[in-house]
Amino acid sequence: MKILVCVKQVPDTESPITIDADTTWIIEHEYIAFRMNLYDEYALEEAVLIREAIGNVSVDAISVGPSRVSATLKKSLEKGADNAIHIILEKNAYCPPIVVADLIAEYARHRNYDLIFTGVMAEDDMQCQVGPLIAARLRLPCAASIIKETLNKEGAAITAECELEGGITETVILPIPSLLTIQSGINRPRYPSLSNVMRAKEQELIWIQADSDILSQPAERVVSISYPEQTSKGTIIDGSPDQKAEQLLAILHEKSLL
Amino acid sequence: MKTILVIIDTITNKPQVSGFELISFAEKLAENDYAQIKVIISGENTREAAEKAALYGHDVIGLEHDDFRYPNPELVANEITGLIDEFHPVYVCLQHTMRGCQTAARVSVTAGFGCITAVESCRLTDKMPALKKSMFNGKINVDLQPDAMQSIVTVLPGAFTVPDIISSQRIPGTIQVRKTTGISAYKPLGIRESAEENVRLEESDVIVSAGRGIGTRENLELVRSVARLFPDSAVGASRTICDLKWLPFAHQVGVTGKTVSPKLYLACGISGAQQHIAGMKGSQMIVAINKDPQAAIFSISDYIIVEDLTTFLPLLIRKYDEMNK
């Protein structure tokens, strides 16, 4: 069985973000710490768990982006991926999800993956698109926001639980091959093992240049980028803890909440 | 005349009320172009949901299929592709839920439309609307424009309000129910609600919510105790708390949980990740307690308390008891 896991490298949520002088995009300065998208960690772990459960499974990690993305692909190897593919796209600008999806779909198209996993969304843009777009391009069935999956015995179908919202889940059965987008909480991503860290150090990534036709397709564009209005309506409640507690209770009482 | 499609799905024939927020969004888009809006509702039996939707003043088409008893994003996508051929809409609007995004993506590819997601507001220009979304955990706003005259759009729940049908007098729209015969490889077998007692997040006046900053599972008891001070309250949670299995997902507030707008949202130890803020920023009053003075939640809070929850919450409860002796 072959599983492809799509991973994205995102800025850490604590990193400061600055708009560039032309106000076209953000500056990639050295204060941004990059790491693997949280939801993709769960996706990768789920693939590795399948390999551990049934054996004879290869797990490929793939990512689209500039050279810094190779660090996240190395991390994928450390976390148990067998191979890592880097589709190199050096542009520092808004990248439409359809472009990322088409690049990955082009790679996956004739490689007969049984399952493709993506995280349910990327933390930096919350678009929730790349997974379902890849599925549509490759004409694969897709289920989103999976919190549990079970392969049936022959490996011809997969039963998945999709999270709808607020504690409601839907059970769905999909044929294989198919694509699942993975939600957090499905498993506990492991720390890299020493042997995988050593292997990742030596192992080469597979590098592919992004297809220029795919890059130049029409897609939505950024017309402006700005910082949110500082609403700063926030009042800091000051003083000793006792005083803060008293002030809060007074405010709540005044608003007829308490 | 131009057409805008609004897509609302149902769970066992009941629409999520927040789905009707899309109508407000579509009406905003329609302002420039005098477009007509068609509301599309999918379900096993759509008559009741369609009648409710028609009250908002636009024509409704109910799509019926056995496989629509439970949400079926792939089948909805197939049906929308047919409706696009029929109506040639300029915009197709869906909610930015995980399944709404899945449907949007599939339609985007099959119909050849672009897709803009998680829209929070729109600005009409003489050419095309500029659709605003947040990126990088709310640190920047981006205005996007479609590359063509048509686009799929997903709208963040809570960004628009359900139209007020009482004060704005609207003539109910017509209803057309259609039985559809589509097939999709996605087969919903059933749904399961959590066995949790009724959490009532959306109806509560006050939500006291726990985030990673509460530290330990045991400290949830402090959050529950604070919630009990209020006559009509519920305990909420960030996704992290639910992923840790400290509280069931029925308590989750956020873009993949519930969107709430209570009179008071008391955020305890919540850092303010974009996915969480999206679910509660419409709250009437937001009080945040966090020991990190730079927590992102403070930027949307009405009142800011920089304190350690484990000492402050018991103090708050003690003070309340003293004041009420």
Interface residues (C-beta under 8 A of the other chain):
Chain A: P11 T13 P16 I17 I19 I26 Y94 P96 P97 I98 V120 M121 E123 D124 D125 M126 Q127 C128 Q129 G131 P132 L133 A135 A136 R137 P141 C142 A143 A144 S145 T159 E161 C162 E163 L164 E165 G166 G167 I168 T169 E170 T171 V172 I173 L174 P175 S178 T181 Q183 S184 G185 P218 A219 E220 R221 V222 V223 S224 I225 S226 Y227 P228 Q230 T231 S232 K233 G234 T235 I236 I237 P241 D242 K244 A245 E246 L248 L249 I251 L252 K255 L257 L258
Chain B: I11 Q16 Y70 P71 P73 E74 H96 T97 M98 R99 C101 Q102 A104 A105 R106 S108 V109 T110 G114 C115 I116 T117 A118 A130 K133 S134 M135 F136 N137 G138 K139 I140 N141 V142 D143 L144 Q145 P146 D147 A148 S151 T154 S184 A185 Y186 K187 P188 L189 G190 I191 R192 E193 S194 E196 V199 L201 D205 V206 L229 F230 R239 C242 D243 K245 P248 F249 A250 H251 Q252 V255 T256 G257 K258 K263 L264 A273 Q274 Q275 A278 M285 V287 A296 F298 S299 I300 S301 D302 Y303 I304 I305 V306 E307 T311 F312 L315 L316 K319 Y320 M323
